[in-house]
Amino acid sequence: MTILTVLDMSCEHCVKRIAACLTELNLDYRIDLSNKQVEIEDLKDNDINDVITALAEIGYVASVVE
């Protein structure tokens, strides 16, 4: 599992936009608004950098939790 922090995710609208983005990438994910985190189960054919870039394209800065 890969965990991303998305500090500028602040509301349900943000969650919906991020969910739409991740669904388009065919990812299995869980969004935790209270902790501002996204858990991705299996990246499949996607590289984490592709995910971070896709989120940046819709206005969200994401970073991997080490």
C-alpha positions as CSV (number, residue, x, y, z in Angstrom):
1,M,0.0,0.0,0.0
2,T,1.2,3.5,-0.8
3,I,0.0,6.5,1.3
4,L,-0.1,10.0,0.0
5,T,-0.5,13.2,2.0
6,V,-2.6,15.8,0.2
7,L,-2.4,18.8,2.5
8,D,-4.6,21.1,0.4
9,M,-7.5,18.6,0.5
10,S,-9.9,20.4,2.8
11,C,-13.5,19.5,2.0
12,E,-15.9,16.9,0.4
13,H,-15.6,18.7,-2.9
14,C,-11.9,18.1,-2.8
15,V,-12.5,14.4,-2.0
16,K,-14.9,14.1,-5.0
17,R,-12.4,15.6,-7.4
18,I,-9.5,13.4,-6.1
19,A,-11.8,10.3,-6.2
20,A,-12.7,11.1,-9.8
21,C,-9.0,11.4,-10.7
22,L,-8.0,8.2,-9.0
23,T,-11.0,6.3,-10.5
24,E,-10.0,7.5,-14.0
25,L,-6.5,5.9,-13.3
26,N,-8.3,2.6,-12.3
27,L,-6.8,2.6,-8.8
28,D,-8.1,1.0,-5.6
29,Y,-8.0,3.7,-3.0
30,R,-9.4,5.1,0.2
31,I,-9.5,8.8,1.0
32,D,-9.2,10.0,4.6
33,L,-10.2,13.6,4.7
34,S,-9.6,14.1,8.4
35,N,-5.9,13.0,8.0
36,K,-5.6,14.5,4.5
37,Q,-4.4,11.2,3.2
38,V,-5.0,8.9,0.3
39,E,-4.2,5.2,0.6
40,I,-3.7,3.4,-2.7
41,E,-3.8,-0.4,-2.5
42,D,-2.1,-1.5,-5.7
43,L,-0.6,0.8,-8.3
44,K,-1.1,-1.8,-11.1
45,D,0.3,-0.2,-14.2
46,N,0.6,3.2,-12.7
47,D,3.8,4.7,-11.3
48,I,3.4,6.7,-8.1
49,N,4.8,9.7,-10.0
50,D,2.0,9.4,-12.5
51,V,-0.5,9.6,-9.7
52,I,1.2,12.6,-8.1
53,T,1.3,14.3,-11.6
54,A,-2.4,13.6,-12.2
55,L,-3.3,15.1,-8.8
56,A,-1.2,18.1,-9.5
57,E,-3.0,18.6,-12.8
58,I,-6.3,19.0,-10.9
59,G,-4.7,21.3,-8.4
60,Y,-3.6,19.1,-5.5
61,V,0.0,18.7,-4.2
62,A,0.6,15.2,-3.0
63,S,3.6,13.6,-1.4
64,V,4.4,10.0,-0.4
65,V,4.4,9.3,3.3
66,E,7.7,7.6,4.1
